[in-house]
Amino acid sequence: MSAAPAPDSRFDVVVIGAGAAGLFCAGVAGQLGAKVLLVDHSEKVAEKIRISGGGRCNFTNRELDPRQPHKHFLGENPNFCRSALARYTPSDFIALVRKHDIAFHEKHKGQLFGDRSSEDFIRMLLAECAAGGVTHWQPCTVSEVVHGSEGYVLQTGRGTVRAPAVVIATGGLSIPKIGATDFGYRIARQFGLRVVTPRPALVPLTFDGEAWAPFAQLAGLALPVRMETGQKKERMAFDEDLLFTHRGLSGPAVLQISSYWREGTAIRVDLAPGTDLAHDLLQAKARSRKLLANELAQWVPSRLADAWVQQDPAWQRPVNEASDKSLQQLAARLSAWELVPTGTEGYRKAEVTAGGVDTRELSSQTMESKQPGLYFIGEVVDVTGWLGGYNFQWAWASGFACAQALAAARPGQPKASDLPGLAARL
């Protein structure tokens, strides 16, 4: 960390927020010749990187298609992120990771994780900031940001700072225990910029306690499912794992669907995807005298089978004694379980925040807002990715686009393609 500054310090740009987007943007801008100050109010740098991917950081996804951002991103205008994602791709960040000799592997569906620890990626980003000569104040609060004829004046915990450009990379409201605040939204509104109402995303869903009681006993049980929500053109479906909890449902399938779910609407779950349960149960009836729950355990976990048959006396008998109708009803319920969540686990367990600074207020090329010299990048913007590295890639891409714009505003500075370090297109 840098020593205490002079009473009035001047920089080319102040980046507020030392998370994924802020660190990356600061490093690129610094290497492109800008005098950068990076500030963050938290004690620790990049806590979201540290805890991501089970501590190994799911840093990008190879399946991302910049030409079709709506496939993996949501917001009021998912296509907003097309330009930035096309100019800094997963391959570009992978090249940087390799440059720093960080070992990684692909888990599934294009998801890339570090082999060792998320700390490898934090050290990489800090090293690239150091290579760009970035001044880093942390912890350091920013109490005021004002704009005048000479640019921006910021009142910070380490004195007054002046700069022609400010980058807001403060993220959303998710996981307040690691320092999340509404700072970015407040700054946007201060300068008259619209904010799409934030809400928790990639978050577990909860259900009414009494109604959920029959399933609370299944807490800890996981199984592959197909889950969907919405109707017709707005329908979204995911084939992922489901996890039962004491209060509701979690796991990758639920986290994915939660970004699209709307309060008061239903989700639908196929608990035995790829199986014609009605056909298979009728076949079992013809050859078996086992209890229906025991037969059902061929296709779903036995704990789930036991809990499910308790819902109807007609299912609590040997399969050969069950009527065809009751078997068909059981199959239909398991294949299209429809339920309405009462809510979510909220920001405390949400991996990201949906909503944010309205993209109509920003340039998709530069991330600069309609307020000159004020930029927004990363999660604070109304761009939300799927689970699996997409949100980190948005952080890298939006940070890169912003840094390029900051450099372009300074005549005679090098281009990103000229650099051998973080910003190079290898």
C-alpha positions, 0 to 999 in steps of 0.5 A, spaced: 500 500 500 502 507 498 504 512 503 499 517 505 498 522 500 499 529 499 493 534 501 491 535 494 493 529 489 492 529 482 491 523 477 489 522 470 483 517 473 481 514 479 478 507 479 473 506 485 473 499 487 478 494 487 475 488 485 475 484 479 473 489 474 477 495 478 483 491 478 483 489 471 481 496 469 487 500 473 492 495 471 491 496 463 490 503 464 496 504 468 500 500 463 497 504 457 500 510 460 495 513 465 497 515 472 492 511 476 489 511 483 485 505 485 481 506 492 477 501 496 474 502 502 475 494 504 481 491 508 482 486 503 482 486 496 478 482 491 474 478 496 469 476 491 475 473 487 478 470 493 471 466 495 469 464 488 469 457 485 470 454 492 476 458 493 479 456 486 476 462 482 472 460 476 475 466 472 472 465 465 468 460 460 470 458 453 463 457 451 461 465 451 459 467 444 460 475 444 456 475 437 450 472 442 451 475 448 443 474 450 445 466 450 449 467 457 447 474 459 441 478 462 439 485 463 434 490 460 439 490 454 443 484 453 446 486 447 450 492 450 455 487 452 457 485 445 462 490 443 466 489 450 466 482 450 468 481 442 474 486 444 477 482 450 475 475 449 476 469 454 482 467 450 485 473 451 484 472 459 487 465 458 493 468 455 494 472 461 493 467 466 498 463 462 503 468 462 503 468 469 504 461 469 497 459 473 495 452 472 488 451 470 483 446 468 476 446 465 470 443 469 464 442 465 460 446 460 466 451 458 468 453 466 475 454 467 478 454 474 484 455 477 488 448 479 491 451 486 487 457 489 484 464 487 490 467 491 493 466 484 489 470 480 489 476 485 496 476 485 496 476 478 492 482 478 496 486 483 502 484 479 499 487 473 497 494 477 504 494 479 507 494 472 502 499 470 505 504 476 498 504 479 497 507 486 493 503 491 490 506 497 486 501 501 482 501 506 480 508 503 473 511 503 471 516 498 466 520 502 464 525 496 465 525 488 463 532 485 464 535 478 466 542 476 470 545 470 477 542 472 474 535 472 472 531 478 474 532 486 474 526 491 474 527 498 477 521 501 480 518 507 487 520 505 485 527 502 483 530 496 484 527 490 483 531 483 482 527 476 479 528 469 476 521 470 473 517 475 471 509 474 466 506 478 467 499 479 464 498 486 460 492 484 453 490 487 449 489 493 451 481 494 454 478 500 454 485 504 459 481 509 465 482 504 464 489 503 458 490 498 455 497 498 450 501 494 455 506 493 455 505 485 448 506 485 448 512 489 454 516 485 450 514 478 443 517 481 447 523 484 449 525 476 442 524 474 443 517 471 438 511 471 439 505 475 435 499 474 432 496 480 437 491 483 435 484 485 439 478 488 441 473 482 444 467 482 441 466 489 437 460 492 430 460 492 426 459 499 419 456 500 413 457 506 416 453 512 409 449 513 408 448 505 416 446 505 416 441 511 415 435 507 421 436 503 426 440 509 428 433 511 431 432 504 436 437 506 443 436 503 440 431 497 442 433 490 440 430 483 441 432 476 434 436 474 431 440 468 428 446 471 425 452 467 421 458 469 417 463 464 412 462 458 413 461 451 418 466 448 420 468 455 421 461 458 428 459 460 430 452 462 437 449 465 439 442 465 443 442 472 444 439 479 439 441 484 440 441 492 435 441 497 436 445 503 432 446 510 429 453 507 428 451 500 432 449 493 439 451 491 444 448 487 447 450 480 440 449 477 436 454 482 442 459 482 441 459 474 433 460 474 433 465 480 436 470 475 430 469 471 425 468 476 420 473 478 416 474 484 409 470 484 411 466 478 412 458 478 418 454 477 417 447 474 422 441 475 423 435 472 426 430 477 428 425 472 430 428 466 431 424 460 426 418 463 419 416 461 417 415 468 410 413 466 412 408 461 417 405 466 413 405 472 407 401 468 413 396 466 415 395 473 408 394 475 408 388 470 414 384 473 415 387 480 412 386 487 416 391 491 414 397 494 412 403 489 418 407 493 423 402 492 422 401 484 422 409 484 429 409 487 431 406 480 430 413 477 431 418 483 434 418 490 431 413 495 430 419 500 426 423 495 422 417 493 420 415 500 418 423 501 414 423 495 410 417 496 408 420 502 404 425 499 398 420 497 396 413 500 395 411 493 403 411 492 404 407 499 403 400 496 407 395 492 407 397 485 403 391 482 397 394 487 398 401 484 393 403 479 395 405 472 392 412 473 396 413 480 402 411 477 401 416 471 399 421 476 406 420 480 410 420 473 407 427 471 408 430 478 415 428 478 416 430 471 413 436 472 413 439 479 411 446 479 412 450 485 412 457 487 417 460 491 416 465 496 422 469 495 430 468 495 435 467 500 437 475 499 443 479 498 447 475 503 447 469 499 446 471 492 453 471 488 451 477 484 446 483 483 442 483 477 440 490 475 444 496 476 446 502 472 442 503 466 446 501 459 442 506 456 446 511 460 453 508 458 457 507 451 458 500 449 464 502 446 467 505 452 463 504 458 463 512 459 456 515 462 452 521 459 456 524 465 462 526 461 469 523 464 464 518 469 465 510 467 461 504 470 464 497 469 463 490 472 457 488 476 455 495 478 452 495 470 445 492 468 449 486 465 448 479 469 452 473 467 450 466 468 453 461 473 460 459 470 465 464 469 461 469 465 460 475 470 468 475 471 469 475 463 464 481 463 469 484 469 475 483 464 472 485 458 468 492 461 474 493 464 479 493 458 474 497 454 474 502 459 481 502 460 482 503 452 477 509 452 481 512 458 488 511 454 485 514 447 483 520 451 490 521 452 494 523 446 500 520 444 499 514 449 501 507 447 495 502 444 493 496 448 496 492 442 503 495 443 503 492 450 507 485 452 503 485 459 496 485 461 493 488 455 496 484 450 492 481 445 496 474 445 
